[in-house]
Every structure is written in structure tokens, then in C-alpha cells.
């Protein structure tokens, strides 16, 4: 419980840092719309590749094999979008915690300057995700459990890759090595922090769920529509804020783990207690 409580304090500290540069909240929004654009661009040709014919035995659907290739390319593109905007968030957070005053432009420029590391990392992490998903679909319940544990271990081990690329200009493989090396010392605390951020997100989404339930209970169609719209807007806001907070937390953790000094804005936080060196 102490670790989870520390995570809540770290979330508050991350928010106090983020409030100084609220324009950084645009990055999750831009990432979302860029991802939607990728999905739409891919969906149109994929739909065209589906051929449904009616026979005496019923409808038969055939899919062009190129659709699978297109799906893989889409997964790669979505990963590039997510990693790039995460990199821009980390760049902005690092600039702020290093005493600077980041802007959307300065953060994006920093991310572009590290594209030689971000791009290979996006492709690598997408490939690992696709392989794990393929194995999961072919495995039994025990196999799926093991694969899920492997996936969780991968997420923990790679938590600091993007900060390593952005801050220290490391390549994808060197960034992976740096992240894994740092988190060997603090894997338990890091996992607790990840769980804590997840619990925070769950708690913040509960009001939206209750609002929809209330709207459904009234039996008034118009009120239900309004509550659903409000709930979706609230959930979207929660996702945007938590995504940005996670990037600030990643950056602060990396800065502390590599230098042993508290980043600007985290001096009074429990970061040192939660991530003691082993």
C-alpha cells in the first residue's frame, strides 16, 4: 500500500509539473487523430479487398492476402505515431524539468531530431506486439497466461526506452539495454507505479460509468444521449491527462535513475523513496 500511496503522490507531482505547460496535452490529442487517419486510410482498401459472394450454400467471404500485409503495415504506422508523440511529450517534460520553457514546436523538433532512434524502436515494439498477439491466438489458456506475463515483462523492461532515446540520443537497441539495466534495480517499484497509475485511471472513469447508468435508469432517451456524450468526453479527457502524466513520470524517473538527482519540480516528491537504488 505504501508504494501505491507513493504513486498517487508522484501523480500529483507530475500534474503540478504538467500544469506549467498544458499545451503538452495536445500531443495525446494529435496522436489520437493521427491514428484515426491511419485507420481510415487502411480501412478503405481493406474493405475493397473483401469479396462476398452468394452461393446456393449461403454467403461466402474471401479476403485478399494483401489485406494481411496491409494490416501489418497499419500496425507499424500506428506504433510510429504513438512512439513519436510519446517522444514529443518526453521532450517537453525534459525541457521543463531541466529549467526550460517547452512549447509544442520545440518538443516536436526535439522528437524529429531523435527520429533515427524513435523510428526503429516503433518498428521493433510493433513487431514484438504482433508476434505476441499471433502466439496468443494460437495458445491455450495456460499459454495465453504465460504470453501475457511475457508481454507485461516486456512493457516493464521497455518503460524507459523513449526517455533514453530522447534525452541521451541512444538508438533503439541501446535504449532497450539502458531501460532494462535501470529497471533491474527498481522493477518492483516500477510495476507498483504502473499499477497505481492504472488504478488512478480506473477511479477517474467510474463517475462516467455511473453517469451513463443514471441516464439509462431514467428511461429518457434524450437524457441518455446527453449522459453518454458527457461520459465519452470525460473519459477522453482522463485518457489525455493520464497519457501526459505518464510521460512526465517516465521522464522524471529516467532523469533520477541516470543522475541520482531530483528533476526540477520533483524535489519534495517521494521519487527517491519509491525508486531507491538496489
Secondary structure, DSSP 4 states (H G I P E B T S, - for coil): -HHHHHHHHHHHHHHHHHGGGGGGGHHHHHHHHHHHHHHHHHHHHHHHTEEEEEETTEEEEEE-THHHHHHHHHHHHHHHHHHHHHHHHHHHHHHHHTT----HHHHHHHHHHTHHHHHHHHHHHHHHHHHHHHHHHHS-HHHHHHHHHHHHHHHHHTTTHHHHHHHH---HHHHHHHHHHHHHHHHHHHHHHHHHHHHHHHHHHHHHHHHHHHHHHHT-HHHHHHHHHHHHHHHHHHHHHHHHHHHHHHHHHHHHHHHSSPPTT-TTSTHHHHT---
